[in-house]
Amino acid sequence: MNMFLDEVTPILNLVTVNGRLTFLDNKEPIELKAKQVYVRAGELLIGTEKKPFEAEAQITLYGERKEATQVMDGSIETGNKLLLNTGNIKIFGMPRDRASRL
């Protein structure tokens, strides 16, 4: 399944990407809010090499230290505030004169 994200989301528990999740560049800020983002067998795309993302894109991870762990795919045990990638993540933005913040 291919989906486009074009707005700020509520805080989601888990976003699993098995198809393609593309941030739609409509010149408005877009924010994916989640406790865990798992790019499993798909792609998370923000812009392309030929057409960098021009708007503001943000992925914000939420969680508390005491929250329980989750098991993903049978053997991967995770904590909170997780961006797990076993697929493909590509992020292309406009050139900047300062460092990006991770």
C-alpha positions in Angstrom: 0.0 0.0 0.0 1.2 3.5 -0.8 0.2 6.3 1.4 0.8 10.1 1.5 1.2 12.0 4.7 0.1 15.6 4.3 -0.5 17.0 7.8 0.4 16.8 11.5 -0.7 13.5 13.0 -1.9 12.8 16.5 0.5 10.8 18.7 0.3 7.3 17.3 1.5 4.2 19.2 3.1 2.3 16.3 3.5 3.1 12.6 4.5 0.1 10.6 5.5 0.7 7.0 5.3 -2.3 4.7 4.5 -0.4 1.5 5.5 3.2 1.0 4.9 6.3 3.2 5.6 9.5 1.4 5.6 13.0 3.0 3.6 15.1 0.5 5.4 18.4 -0.2 2.5 20.8 -0.3 4.5 23.7 1.2 2.8 23.1 4.7 4.6 21.7 7.7 4.2 18.0 8.2 4.9 16.1 11.4 4.7 12.4 12.1 4.2 11.9 15.8 4.5 8.4 17.1 6.0 6.3 19.9 7.5 3.9 17.4 8.0 4.0 13.7 9.0 0.7 12.0 9.9 0.8 8.4 9.7 -3.0 8.0 9.5 -4.1 4.3 8.8 -0.8 2.7 10.0 2.8 2.3 9.7 6.1 4.2 10.3 8.9 1.7 10.7 12.6 2.3 11.6 14.4 -0.9 13.8 12.9 -3.7 17.3 13.6 -4.9 16.0 15.5 -7.9 13.2 17.3 -6.0 14.2 17.9 -2.4 11.4 18.4 0.2 10.8 22.2 0.5 8.4 22.4 3.4 9.2 21.6 7.0 9.1 17.8 7.8 9.5 16.5 11.3 9.3 13.0 12.9 8.8 13.3 16.7 9.1 10.2 18.8 7.3 10.0 22.2 7.6 7.7 25.2 8.5 7.3 28.8 11.5 5.5 30.3 9.2 3.2 32.3 7.0 2.1 29.4 6.9 -1.6 28.6 9.0 -2.9 25.7 7.3 -4.4 22.6 8.3 -7.4 20.5 8.3 -6.8 16.8 8.6 -9.6 14.2 9.0 -12.3 16.8 12.6 -11.6 17.9 13.2 -7.8 17.9 12.5 -6.4 21.4 12.1 -2.6 21.4 11.9 0.2 23.9 10.2 3.6 23.3 11.1 6.5 21.1 12.1 4.1 18.3 12.7 4.6 14.6 13.5 1.1 13.4 14.5 0.5 9.8 14.8 -2.8 8.1 13.4 -1.4 4.9 14.5 1.9 3.2 14.4 5.5 4.5 15.3 8.3 2.1 15.2 11.9 3.2 16.2 14.8 0.9 15.7 18.4 2.0 16.8 21.8 0.7 20.5 22.7 1.2 21.2 24.3 4.6 24.0 26.5 5.8 24.0 24.8 9.2 23.9 21.2 10.6 20.7 19.2 10.8 19.5 18.1 14.2 18.9 14.4 15.0 
